[in-house]
Structures are given as structure tokens and as C-alpha cells.
Amino acid sequence: MFYIRMADIDICIKNKYTYVRALCKDYIVEETEAQLTVEISWEMLDGQVNSSRIPITPGYAESICIYKEICKQLPLRFDAYFLHSAVIEYEGKGYAFSAKSGTGKSTHIGLWKKVFGDGVRVVNGDKPIIRCVDGVLYAYGTPWCGKECWQNNIKAPLHALCFLERAETNAIRRIDAGDALLRIFHQILTPEDMQTVDAMTPLLEKTLLEVPCYLLECRPDEQAAQVAYDGMKR
């Protein structure tokens, strides 16, 4: 058992394997009064291992189950949700890039680091938490961060949400909330019960209505980062 502080939430994790503790090393805190306790049953672990399309270790399976259990609680209790995206912080603002797996989120934020240098910090490369605190939406780092392991235990106010698509040229345009809603549904864990749906709906509405949303059609080159920044910085 150990404790982490993630997205300003104190969480107790009653783990069975050491993998998840190593995964969460940058978020571990001293024993505290937990706001959320997560423990995975053997039945859930077996189900995760057996349902995987590729062989996985029990420790890795436990980490996936813990991630899913935390996801279920975030909208209900903490005005928050996981978003499949890569988030960077630049000039004090958070930029979230979301796309289907394999489209090039990690490649794109790597380009930002090349173009804009050390001023760019990666909040999370794959599964940040988006949380509303005092009416402001923030993106938080999490240990679940993709194969590149890009993450920092930091937060950034969410300035823009950008959906990526591959193209022959680099171009960015603003999209409306309706278009963004269709795209964001593919990048969240769909709630399994109506209570969670009811809690998550206003969070998504707030995100799409208050955070400018964009579509970036791009190539994997440095100009794409400049085009994205110029389009979203206002």
C-alpha cells in the first residue's frame, strides 16, 4: 500500500504488485488522509489479463485496472476526467493535442520542444487529468503517460484543445463545440452508468464551450508546431 497525490487528489493505492508503485514514483507522498482508495480484486486482474490482445504481466494489468477505477471516480467526486491526449505547458498555458492512437501526438509535441526549446514542458504524453478547480480547467500530469514516459507532476490552465489529423500541408482552424464533441467522445473512457454520465456531461460541456477547440491538419515537420502555436496563441 502507498499514497500518491495526483491532480491535487490524495489517493491510497492498495497494490498487489510492485509495478504500479514504480510507475507512480513521481507522485508518491507520505501517508495521508486519502480522498480516494483503490484496490483491485483478483477477479478484475484475471479479467484484464485474459481480455488483453497481447500478453501482459499481472503487474501491468493491475496498473491498467487502477487507472480505470480512478477514471470512474473522477467525474463523480472531483469534477475531473481523463482525456486521451498529449498536453504541454508553454508560456504558462496548457495546450492539449488529441488524436487517434498512432496519428502522431508524441511526434507533434516533440516538434514543439525542438521549435520552442526549454520553455516547453510536457505535462503528460498520453492520459492527463482535466479538472475544474474554482471554475478554471487545468490539465494535470499523471503516471499513465504513454510509451515515451513523458510526464511531470505539474498542472497548467487549459488554454486550447487541438485535434490532430495527418495531411500533406500544415493548416489550423477553429472548430465549434458540436464538431469538437464528436471528436472528444473517442478520446475519453465512456462511462458505464448514468450517474457518471450525468456527472461527466457538464464537465465536457464546460471544456468545449470555454476552451477554444481547433483542428490541426499537419505534416510531421517543425512548421506544424509553428502553425499550431500561431493559430492558438490568441
N, C-alpha and C positions, 0 to 999 in steps of 0.2 A: 504494500500500500504506500502511496505517496501523494503529494499535493502539488497542483500547478495553479498558476494564475494566468489565465488566458482571456483576452478581451475584457480585462478588469473583472473577471469572474473567478472566484476561488472554487476549485474543483478537486474533490478527492477521488482518486482512481485506485480501485482495489484490483490490482493486476494479478494475473497468474504467471505471466512470463516477463522476462527482463527486457524484451524487445521494446515494449511500449515505454518503459521508463527511459531507456536510452534515446528513443525518439523524442521524448518530451524534455530532454535535459536542460534546454534553454529557458524552460518555463517553470521549473521546479522551485517551490518555495518551502519554507519551514511549515510544520504542522499548524493548521489554522482552522477556523470555524468555516467549514465548507458550505458553499451555497448550493452545490450540486455534488452528488455522489454517484459514481458509475462503477458497476461491476457486471461482468459478462458471464452468463451461465455456460456450463459445458455444452448444453444443447445448442445454444446460439453459436458457439465456436465450431462445433461439428457441422452445423448447417452452413456456415461461411466457408469452411474448408471444402466441403462437398459440392458447393454451388460454384466454386471458382473455376473459370475456364482454363486456368493454368495451375500447376502445383504451387501451393503456398505453405509456409510454415505455420504452425499453430500460433506463434507469437505475432506474426504479421496479420493473421486472421483476427486475433484479439484487437490489434490496433484499428483495424477496419470497423469492427463491431463497436468499439468505444467511440470512434468518430461518428458513427451512425446514431448511437444513443445520445450523444451530446447534441447532434443536429435536431433530434426530436424535441429536446427540451428548450432550445434557444428561443423559438418564437413564443412559446407558451409562458416563459418565465423571465426572459431577459431582453425582449424587443430586439432580437437578433436572428441572423440566419447565415448559413454557409453559402457562398457563391463560388461556383467553379470559374475561376478567373486568376489572372496574374495581376498583382497590384504593386505599383511603385509609388514612392513619395518623391516629389521634386518641387523645389521652391515652396515647401510647406503644404503642398496639395497632393491628394491621393488620386491616381489615375488607375482605373480598373480596366483590364483588357480581357474580354471573354470570347470564347470560340469553341467549336467542336475540338475534341482531342485530336492532336496531330496537325492542326491548322497553323500553328506557329506562335503561340503566346510567348513561350520562353525565348524563342528567337527574336521576337519583337522587343521584349524588354531588355534583351541583351544589346540590341541596337541602340536603345535609349542610353544605356551605360556607355557605349562607345561614343555616341554623339555628344552627350551632355556631361560625361565624366563622373567624378566622385560626388557630384551633387545629387545623383540619383541613388536612392536606397530602395532595395526590394523589400516590400512589406511581406509578401507571400507569393510564391510562384504557382500556386495551384488551387488552394482551398482557404482563402481568407474568411474571416467572420466580418459581416457587415452588421453593425449595431447602432441603434439610435440612442443617444445619450443627451438628455436635456434638449431634445428637438433637433440635434445635429447627427448626421450619419457619418460614422467613422468606419474605416477598414482596418482590421487588426490582423497581425501575424498569427499563425498557428503552426504547430509542428507538422501538420499534414501539408506538404509543400511541393510535391512532385519529385520526379527523378533527379532533378538538378539540386534538390535540397536548398532552394533559395528561400530564406525566411529570416525575419528579425522580429523579436518580441517588442514591437512598436505599434503605434496607431497613426493614422493620417486621416484628416477630414476628406470625405469623398467628394472630389471636385468634378469628375466626369466618369462616365461608363461608356466604354467603346467596344463594339463588337467587330471582330476581325473576319475578313474574307480574303482569300488569295485572289490576286488579279495580275494583269500584265502591266498596269500602271498604278501609281500611288495617288489616291484621292480620298478625301474625307468629307462627310456631310452629316448634318444634324438629322436625327430621325425623331418621330413623335412617339408618345408613350405607348400607343397601340402597337406600333411596329416593334418597339423595344420589349413589350410584354410578351409577344410571340417568341422572341429570341431568348429572353431570360428564363422562360419556363424550361428550356432544355438544359439550363446550367444550375439548377437547384435540385435538391433532393425533394421529390414530390411527397408532401405529407400523406400519411395513410389514414388519417381520421379527420372528421370535420372540425373538431375542436382546434387542431393545429392549423387547418386551412383557414379558419376564422381568425386565428392569431397572426398568421403569416400574410394574409391578404392586405391589410393596411400597411404593413412594412414594405411590401413590394410596390404598392401604390405610392407611398411616400418616396421611395427610391426613384421611381420612373417619372414622377411629377416634379420633384425638386432637384434631381441631379440631371444635368444635361446628358443626353444619350446620343451616340454617334455610330455611324458605320464607316469603318476604315477598310477600303479595298486597297490591298498593298502587295508589294513585292518584298522579298527578304533582303532589303538593302537599307543603307543608312538614311537615304532620302525619306523612307517611310516614317522613320522616327521624327524627322523634322516636319514633315507634312502633318503628322498626328499632333505634335505639340502646337504648331501654328494654328491648327483648327480648333483645339480645345482650350488654349490658354486663357481666352477671354472669359 
